[in-house]
């Protein structure tokens, strides 16, 4: 059995690697062609061809994370169908490779791809994507999410804060920072504006060239109009906060490109401050369940080994695998949007497509085994 496992693993890993490289080359070409319009334009004079190639290369880990499950499906279908076409799988079955043993062998290999997908999605892809965004912002402007930037809230012991960050600069500092402070009754206590800010080591922001306005009343006046405004200009203003750089990045960048733990921290922050976190919870559970899609893919591919045919190529089977993979990702995205709109349970929304396709693949496998 060790020899059989080695044969199957070697063939599938080689096939998956070939498919993944082909997809990555295609996406690299598309990204590079799309990025050519920014080379040498006004405001991006230093953005040369070499920088563009480096920027596109930094997006490869994120593409690999997105493409690994479908590459696993296509590569495994190709190997299983080829084994069936050449009667190799029949020989393997007579050598002791029963249906459940074959399923266990593929699931073991699938766990390897699960770990690989998780590693790229949680460690390599977020780092490379952030580096790509910072590289591009160095030549084309700051990272932002529209004209208003990102809004965050934080509740501290006695006061609440509403924070607006316009953009993140290429060096990781913040641009266009506005902090509004409110008391327990909801009245504005102060307003702090700063063109730039940086993160300190001890959970604080250092606002540079800050302009702080404090609103107060004289005596015990109940008037809604502040009777006293104190304005102060400070070269450096330290604001203690638990809002981290990852939280600001999550608010400004796409949440699906953040690490799972960073998303979890951001969800905790939103819940603690009474903000809705449905969208981010769905993305969090998608990050949790997405690597497990590799297990679904190898289970989907196994029934192709029980399709007996002699003549003709296996192109139609590979094409069928591509269609199955595309349908899986389509259903996955549809469930995400529907769950966000209908306020479904986040973990169930993220897990439903994988569970559905697992049931279908196991049903097809069981039917083929009993029939054949």
C-alpha positions as CSV (number, residue, x, y, z in Angstrom):
1,X,0.0,0.0,0.0
2,X,2.9,2.3,0.6
3,X,3.9,2.0,-3.0
4,X,0.4,2.7,-4.2
5,X,0.1,5.7,-2.0
6,X,3.4,7.0,-3.2
7,X,2.3,6.6,-6.9
8,X,-1.0,8.4,-6.3
9,X,0.5,11.2,-4.3
10,X,3.3,11.8,-6.8
11,X,0.9,11.9,-9.8
12,X,-1.7,14.1,-8.1
13,X,0.8,16.6,-6.6
14,X,2.6,16.9,-10.0
15,X,-0.7,17.4,-11.8
16,X,-2.0,20.0,-9.3
17,X,1.3,21.9,-9.5
18,X,1.1,22.0,-13.3
19,X,-2.5,23.3,-13.2
20,X,-1.7,25.9,-10.5
21,X,1.3,27.2,-12.4
22,X,-0.8,27.4,-15.6
23,X,-3.5,29.4,-13.8
24,X,-1.0,31.7,-12.0
25,X,0.8,32.4,-15.4
26,X,-2.6,33.4,-16.8
27,X,-3.5,35.6,-13.9
28,X,0.0,37.1,-13.9
29,X,-0.5,38.1,-17.6
30,X,-3.9,39.6,-17.0
31,X,-2.8,41.6,-14.0
32,X,0.3,42.8,-15.8
33,X,-1.7,43.9,-18.8
34,X,-4.2,45.7,-16.5
35,X,-1.3,47.4,-14.6
36,X,0.5,48.7,-17.8
37,X,-1.8,51.7,-17.8
38,X,-0.2,53.1,-14.6
39,X,3.4,53.0,-15.9
40,X,5.0,56.4,-16.3
41,X,1.8,58.3,-15.9
42,X,1.6,61.8,-14.3
43,X,2.0,61.4,-10.5
44,X,3.6,57.9,-10.9
45,X,6.8,58.9,-12.7
46,X,8.8,56.4,-10.7
47,X,6.4,53.6,-11.5
48,X,8.5,51.8,-14.0
49,X,8.1,48.5,-15.8
50,X,10.2,46.7,-13.2
51,X,8.1,48.1,-10.3
52,X,5.0,46.9,-12.1
53,X,6.3,43.4,-12.6
54,X,7.3,43.3,-8.9
55,X,3.8,44.6,-7.8
56,X,2.1,41.9,-9.9
57,X,4.4,39.2,-8.6
58,X,3.4,40.2,-5.0
59,X,-0.2,39.3,-5.9
60,X,0.7,35.7,-6.8
61,X,0.4,34.3,-3.2
62,X,-3.2,35.7,-3.0
63,X,-4.1,34.2,-6.4
64,X,-2.6,30.8,-5.4
65,X,-4.7,30.9,-2.2
66,X,-7.8,31.5,-4.2
67,X,-6.9,28.9,-7.0
68,X,-5.6,26.0,-4.9
69,X,-9.0,24.2,-4.4
70,X,-9.9,24.3,-8.0
71,X,-6.4,23.3,-9.0
72,X,-6.7,20.4,-6.6
73,X,-10.0,19.4,-8.2
74,X,-8.8,19.6,-11.8
75,X,-5.4,17.9,-11.1
76,X,-7.1,15.1,-9.1
77,X,-9.8,14.5,-11.8
78,X,-7.1,14.4,-14.5
79,X,-5.1,11.7,-12.6
80,X,-8.2,9.6,-11.6
81,X,-9.6,9.8,-15.1
82,X,-6.3,8.8,-16.7
83,X,-6.0,5.9,-14.3
84,X,-9.4,4.7,-15.3
85,X,-8.7,5.2,-19.0
86,X,-5.5,3.2,-18.9
87,X,-7.1,0.5,-16.6
88,X,-4.4,1.4,-14.0
89,X,-7.1,2.0,-11.4
90,X,-8.5,-1.5,-12.0
91,X,-5.1,-2.9,-11.4
92,X,-4.8,-0.8,-8.2
93,X,-8.2,-2.1,-7.1
94,X,-7.1,-5.7,-7.6
95,X,-4.0,-4.9,-5.6
96,X,-6.0,-4.1,-2.5
97,X,-7.1,-0.4,-3.1
98,X,-10.7,-0.7,-2.0
99,X,-13.2,2.2,-2.3
100,X,-12.9,3.3,1.3
101,X,-9.1,2.9,1.3
102,X,-9.0,5.0,-1.8
103,X,-11.2,7.6,-0.2
104,X,-8.9,7.7,2.9
105,X,-5.8,7.9,0.7
106,X,-7.2,11.0,-1.1
107,X,-8.4,12.6,2.1
108,X,-4.9,12.3,3.6
109,X,-3.5,14.0,0.6
110,X,-6.3,16.5,0.8
111,X,-5.2,17.4,4.3
112,X,-1.8,18.4,2.9
113,X,-3.5,20.8,0.5
114,X,-5.6,22.1,3.4
115,X,-2.5,23.0,5.4
116,X,-0.9,24.5,2.3
117,X,-4.0,26.6,1.5
118,X,-4.3,27.8,5.2
119,X,-0.6,28.7,5.2
120,X,-0.9,30.9,2.1
121,X,-4.2,32.4,3.1
122,X,-3.2,33.3,6.7
123,X,0.5,34.1,6.5
124,X,2.0,34.5,3.1
125,X,-0.9,36.2,1.1
126,X,-1.8,38.9,3.7
127,X,1.9,39.9,4.0
128,X,2.5,40.0,0.2
129,X,-0.8,41.8,-0.5
130,X,-0.1,44.5,2.1
131,X,3.4,44.9,0.6
132,X,1.9,45.2,-2.8
133,X,-0.6,47.9,-1.7
134,X,2.2,49.8,0.1
135,X,4.4,49.6,-2.9
136,X,1.8,50.9,-5.2
137,X,0.8,53.7,-2.8
138,X,4.4,54.9,-2.8
139,X,4.1,55.8,-6.5
140,X,0.3,56.3,-7.0
141,X,-0.9,57.7,-3.7
142,X,-2.2,56.5,-0.4
143,X,-4.3,53.5,0.3
144,X,-7.9,54.6,0.8
145,X,-11.5,53.3,0.5
146,X,-13.1,56.3,-1.2
147,X,-13.3,60.0,-0.4
148,X,-14.5,59.5,3.2
149,X,-11.9,56.9,4.2
150,X,-12.7,54.5,7.0
151,X,-14.7,55.1,10.2
152,X,-14.1,53.2,13.4
153,X,-15.6,53.4,16.9
154,X,-14.2,52.6,20.3
155,X,-15.6,52.7,23.8
156,X,-13.2,53.4,26.7
157,X,-14.0,53.6,30.4
158,X,-15.9,56.9,30.5
159,X,-16.1,58.2,26.9
160,X,-16.8,56.9,23.4
161,X,-14.8,57.8,20.3
162,X,-15.6,58.0,16.6
163,X,-12.4,57.9,14.5
164,X,-12.0,58.7,10.8
165,X,-8.9,57.7,8.8
166,X,-8.7,59.0,5.3
167,X,-5.8,56.8,4.1
168,X,-2.7,54.7,4.9
169,X,0.6,56.0,3.5
170,X,3.3,53.8,2.0
171,X,5.3,53.9,5.2
172,X,2.4,52.6,7.2
173,X,1.4,55.9,8.8
174,X,-2.1,57.3,8.8
175,X,-3.3,60.3,6.8
176,X,-6.2,62.7,7.6
177,X,-7.0,61.5,11.1
178,X,-10.1,62.9,12.9
179,X,-11.0,61.8,16.4
180,X,-14.4,62.8,18.0
181,X,-14.9,62.2,21.7
182,X,-18.3,61.9,23.3
183,X,-19.3,61.6,27.0
184,X,-21.8,59.1,28.5
185,X,-24.7,61.2,27.5
186,X,-23.7,61.4,23.8
187,X,-22.5,65.0,23.9
188,X,-19.3,65.9,22.0
189,X,-16.5,66.6,24.4
190,X,-13.6,67.2,22.1
191,X,-12.4,67.1,18.5
192,X,-8.8,66.3,17.4
193,X,-7.6,66.7,13.9
194,X,-4.2,65.7,12.5
195,X,-2.8,65.4,9.0
196,X,-0.6,62.4,10.0
197,X,-0.4,59.9,12.8
198,X,1.7,56.9,13.6
199,X,1.4,53.8,15.8
200,X,3.3,53.8,19.1
201,X,4.6,50.7,20.8
202,X,2.2,50.8,23.7
203,X,-1.3,50.7,22.1
204,X,-1.5,54.4,21.3
205,X,-1.5,56.7,18.3
206,X,0.9,59.6,18.0
207,X,-0.9,62.4,16.2
208,X,1.6,64.9,14.6
209,X,0.7,68.6,14.3
210,X,-2.6,68.0,16.0
211,X,-5.3,70.6,16.5
212,X,-7.5,69.8,19.5
213,X,-10.7,71.5,20.3
214,X,-12.4,70.9,23.7
215,X,-16.0,71.8,24.3
216,X,-17.3,72.6,27.7
217,X,-19.9,74.7,29.5
218,X,-19.5,77.4,32.1
219,X,-20.9,76.5,35.5
220,X,-23.9,74.1,35.3
221,X,-25.6,75.5,32.3
222,X,-28.0,73.1,30.6
223,X,-27.8,74.9,27.2
224,X,-27.2,72.7,24.2
225,X,-24.8,75.2,22.8
226,X,-21.3,75.0,24.2
227,X,-20.4,78.1,26.2
228,X,-16.6,77.5,26.1
229,X,-14.3,76.2,23.4
230,X,-10.6,75.7,24.0
231,X,-8.4,75.2,21.0
232,X,-4.8,73.8,21.3
233,X,-2.2,73.1,18.8
234,X,0.2,70.3,19.7
235,X,3.3,69.1,17.8
236,X,2.6,65.6,19.1
237,X,-0.5,64.3,20.8
238,X,-0.6,60.8,22.3
239,X,-4.0,59.1,22.1
240,X,-4.4,55.8,24.0
241,X,-6.4,53.3,22.0
242,X,-6.8,49.6,21.2
243,X,-7.4,50.2,17.5
244,X,-4.4,48.5,15.9
245,X,-2.9,48.9,12.5
246,X,-4.5,45.6,11.4
247,X,-8.0,47.0,12.3
248,X,-7.4,50.1,10.3
249,X,-6.2,48.0,7.4
250,X,-9.3,45.8,7.6
251,X,-11.5,48.8,7.4
252,X,-9.6,50.3,4.4
253,X,-8.7,47.1,2.5
254,X,-10.8,44.0,1.5
255,X,-11.5,41.9,4.6
256,X,-11.1,38.6,2.7
257,X,-7.4,39.4,2.3
258,X,-6.8,39.7,6.0
259,X,-5.5,37.0,8.3
260,X,-8.0,35.0,10.2
261,X,-6.8,36.2,13.6
262,X,-6.8,39.8,12.5
263,X,-10.4,39.4,11.3
264,X,-11.3,37.8,14.7
265,X,-9.8,40.7,16.6
266,X,-11.7,43.2,14.4
267,X,-15.0,41.4,15.0
268,X,-14.4,41.5,18.7
269,X,-13.7,45.2,18.5
270,X,-16.9,45.8,16.5
271,X,-19.0,43.8,19.0
272,X,-17.5,45.6,22.0
273,X,-18.4,48.9,20.4
274,X,-21.9,48.0,19.4
275,X,-21.2,47.9,15.6
276,X,-22.6,45.4,13.2
277,X,-20.1,42.7,12.3
278,X,-22.2,40.4,10.0
279,X,-20.1,40.9,6.9
280,X,-16.8,40.4,8.7
281,X,-18.1,37.3,10.6
282,X,-19.1,35.7,7.3
283,X,-15.6,36.5,5.9
284,X,-14.0,35.1,9.1
285,X,-15.9,31.8,8.8
286,X,-15.1,31.7,5.1
287,X,-11.4,32.0,5.9
288,X,-11.9,29.1,8.4
289,X,-13.8,26.8,6.0
290,X,-12.1,27.7,2.7
291,X,-9.0,25.5,3.1
292,X,-11.3,22.6,3.9
293,X,-12.6,23.0,0.3
294,X,-9.6,21.0,-0.8
295,X,-11.1,18.0,1.0
296,X,-14.3,18.5,-0.9
297,X,-12.4,18.7,-4.1
298,X,-10.6,15.4,-3.7
299,X,-13.9,13.7,-2.8
300,X,-15.5,15.2,-5.9
301,X,-12.7,13.9,-8.0
302,X,-12.7,10.3,-6.7
303,X,-15.8,9.1,-8.6
304,X,-14.0,9.8,-11.9
305,X,-11.8,6.8,-11.2
306,X,-14.8,4.5,-11.5
307,X,-15.8,5.7,-15.0
308,X,-14.8,2.9,-17.3
309,X,-13.9,4.0,-20.9
310,X,-11.3,2.9,-23.4
311,X,-11.4,5.2,-26.4
312,X,-11.2,9.0,-26.6
313,X,-9.5,11.5,-24.5
314,X,-10.3,12.8,-21.0
315,X,-10.8,16.4,-22.1
316,X,-14.5,16.2,-21.4
317,X,-13.9,15.0,-17.9
318,X,-11.4,17.7,-17.1
319,X,-13.8,20.3,-18.5
320,X,-16.6,18.8,-16.3
321,X,-14.2,19.2,-13.3
322,X,-13.7,22.9,-14.3
323,X,-17.4,23.4,-14.4
324,X,-17.9,21.7,-11.1
325,X,-15.2,23.9,-9.5
326,X,-16.7,27.1,-11.0
327,X,-20.1,26.1,-9.8
328,X,-18.7,25.6,-6.3
329,X,-17.1,29.0,-6.1
330,X,-20.3,30.6,-7.6
331,X,-22.5,28.9,-4.9
332,X,-20.0,30.0,-2.3
333,X,-20.1,33.6,-3.3
334,X,-23.9,33.5,-3.7
335,X,-24.3,32.1,-0.2
336,X,-22.0,34.8,1.2
337,X,-24.0,37.7,-0.3
338,X,-27.4,36.1,0.5
339,X,-26.3,35.4,4.1
340,X,-25.2,39.0,4.5
341,X,-28.5,40.3,3.1
342,X,-30.7,37.9,5.0
343,X,-28.7,38.0,8.2
344,X,-28.2,34.2,8.2
345,X,-25.9,32.5,10.7
346,X,-22.3,33.4,9.6
347,X,-20.8,30.0,10.2
348,X,-23.6,28.1,8.5
349,X,-23.5,30.5,5.6
350,X,-19.8,29.8,5.1
351,X,-20.0,26.1,5.7
352,X,-23.2,25.3,3.6
353,X,-21.6,25.2,0.1
354,X,-18.9,22.8,1.3
355,X,-21.4,20.5,3.1
356,X,-23.7,20.5,0.1
357,X,-20.9,19.5,-2.4
358,X,-19.5,16.9,0.1
359,X,-22.9,15.2,0.3
360,X,-23.3,15.3,-3.5
361,X,-19.8,13.9,-4.1
362,X,-20.2,11.1,-1.5
363,X,-23.6,10.2,-3.0
364,X,-22.0,10.0,-6.5
365,X,-19.2,7.9,-5.1
366,X,-21.5,5.6,-3.3
367,X,-23.7,5.2,-6.3
368,X,-20.8,4.4,-8.7
369,X,-19.3,1.9,-6.2
370,X,-22.5,0.0,-5.7
371,X,-23.4,0.1,-9.4
372,X,-19.9,-0.9,-10.7
